[in-house]
Amino acid sequence: MTECADASSNPRMRTPSLATLALLCLVGCDAPNPELSQTPPHARNETIPLLQWPDLLSRERPTTPHTIRTGPSETDIVDLWLPDGAGPHPVVIMVHGGCWQKSIADRRLMDFAADDLRQKGLAVWNIEYRGVDEAGGGYPGTFEDVSRAADALRDHASQFNLKLDRIGAIGHSAGGHLALWLAARPKLPKSSTLWRSNPLHIDFVVNSGGLADLDASAPVTQAACLNSIMEALTGTPSGARQDVLSDTSPVELLPFAAHQVSVNGEQDQIAPPILGESYTDKAIATGSDARFVLVPNTGHVELVAPGSEAFELQAAILLEALAD
């Protein structure tokens, strides 16, 4: 079900401005080394070339002076991108992709996006986590890491004058899965080792080219991105936990309270748009407040590349959702 993202049905969201609605309607209301590989030639739009990772990574990389430790491990780290001014600042949790594998990407892939959102007035809590290819990563370590990093936001909000009354999140690719999972944590069964008594409440999630439904994504995205690491990511079945997706895949935790917008590039080969559309349909069917936006002439990289139509669309959605 493809339609314009509309906040009117969620009392915690502002009604989008005419400019934002116009932008939403304009964009489509209706792999070997998978994340960093080039888009296959047959999938490219011949009139508007798709961005490739070197196009983004060759830009001058911004930096932030605010790096925060959230635990003893090397990956227990968050970069805070703070807007100018005294605040209070609306805040968005950012979760990077990379097929859940640190050999492919870490949080620095999102530096460009984080700095751009900072300049637009949003504080960005850009979190790190162990990949499945690192000691202790996968199940449950990767999920414990993102939980700890998200919950640590409360510990530092006062110091940096961050607003916690309405919290957003944006996750790209594998990070889309993890961002939605963070929002779904209140639905975790107490029997899960991932259950926590007081998880941070997340009000709004942009699932940016995300692999949110693990079962549906595995046969569709490139095998090295998910299928070949699925067992490491979700753990193995046991007598007490026969369904390994029950506490690791957001679709299994539906419905949950966060408003969700899945944004997909029409020509994305890592996260084909059918994944965002089908996840949204499942979310709506359970009563969740969810929307799907398809962006034409767009692949995987544009979603996190400031200046692209896809990125500016997502920035506008976040700004509207977190506005005073």
DAZIRA-V323794 format. One record per residue. RES is the residue in three letters. BURIAL is + if it has 9 or more other ideal C-beta (glycine too) atoms within 8 Angstrom, else -. Layout:
RES BURIAL
RES BURIAL
//
This chain:
MET -
THR +
GLU +
CYS +
ALA +
ASP -
ALA +
SER -
SER -
ASN -
PRO -
ARG -
MET +
ARG -
THR -
PRO +
SER -
LEU -
ALA -
THR +
LEU +
ALA -
LEU +
LEU +
CYS -
LEU -
VAL +
GLY +
CYS +
ASP -
ALA +
PRO -
ASN -
PRO +
GLU +
LEU -
SER +
GLN -
THR +
PRO -
PRO -
HIS -
ALA +
ARG +
ASN -
GLU -
THR -
ILE -
PRO -
LEU +
LEU +
GLN -
TRP +
PRO -
ASP +
LEU +
LEU -
SER -
ARG -
GLU -
ARG -
PRO -
THR -
THR +
PRO -
HIS +
THR +
ILE +
ARG -
THR +
GLY -
PRO -
SER -
GLU -
THR +
ASP +
ILE +
VAL +
ASP +
LEU +
TRP +
LEU +
PRO +
ASP -
GLY -
ALA -
GLY +
PRO -
HIS +
PRO +
VAL +
VAL +
ILE +
MET +
VAL +
HIS +
GLY +
GLY +
CYS +
TRP +
GLN +
LYS +
SER -
ILE +
ALA +
ASP -
ARG +
ARG -
LEU +
MET +
ASP +
PHE +
ALA +
ALA +
ASP +
ASP +
LEU +
ARG +
GLN -
LYS +
GLY -
LEU +
ALA +
VAL +
TRP +
ASN +
ILE +
GLU +
TYR +
ARG +
GLY +
VAL +
ASP -
GLU +
ALA -
GLY -
GLY +
GLY +
TYR +
PRO +
GLY +
THR +
PHE +
GLU +
ASP +
VAL +
SER +
ARG +
ALA +
ALA +
ASP +
ALA +
LEU +
ARG -
ASP -
HIS +
ALA +
SER -
GLN -
PHE +
ASN +
LEU +
LYS +
LEU -
ASP -
ARG +
ILE +
GLY +
ALA +
ILE +
GLY +
HIS +
SER +
ALA +
GLY +
GLY +
HIS +
LEU +
ALA +
LEU +
TRP +
LEU +
ALA +
ALA +
ARG +
PRO -
LYS -
LEU +
PRO -
LYS -
SER -
SER +
THR -
LEU +
TRP +
ARG +
SER -
ASN -
PRO +
LEU +
HIS -
ILE +
ASP +
PHE +
VAL +
VAL +
ASN +
SER +
GLY +
GLY +
LEU +
ALA +
ASP +
LEU +
ASP -
ALA +
SER +
ALA +
PRO -
VAL -
THR +
GLN +
ALA -
ALA +
CYS +
LEU +
ASN +
SER -
ILE +
MET +
GLU -
ALA +
LEU +
THR +
GLY +
THR -
PRO -
SER -
GLY -
ALA -
ARG +
GLN -
ASP -
VAL +
LEU +
SER +
ASP +
THR +
SER +
PRO +
VAL +
GLU +
LEU +
LEU +
PRO -
PHE +
ALA -
ALA +
HIS +
GLN +
VAL +
SER +
VAL +
ASN +
GLY +
GLU +
GLN +
ASP +
GLN +
ILE +
ALA +
PRO +
PRO +
ILE -
LEU +
GLY +
GLU +
SER +
TYR +
THR +
ASP +
LYS +
ALA +
ILE +
ALA -
THR -
GLY -
SER +
ASP -
ALA +
ARG +
PHE +
VAL +
LEU +
VAL +
PRO -
ASN +
THR +
GLY +
HIS +
VAL +
GLU +
LEU +
VAL +
ALA +
PRO +
GLY -
SER +
GLU +
ALA +
PHE +
GLU +
LEU +
GLN +
ALA +
ALA +
ILE +
LEU +
LEU +
GLU +
ALA +
LEU +
ALA -
ASP -
//
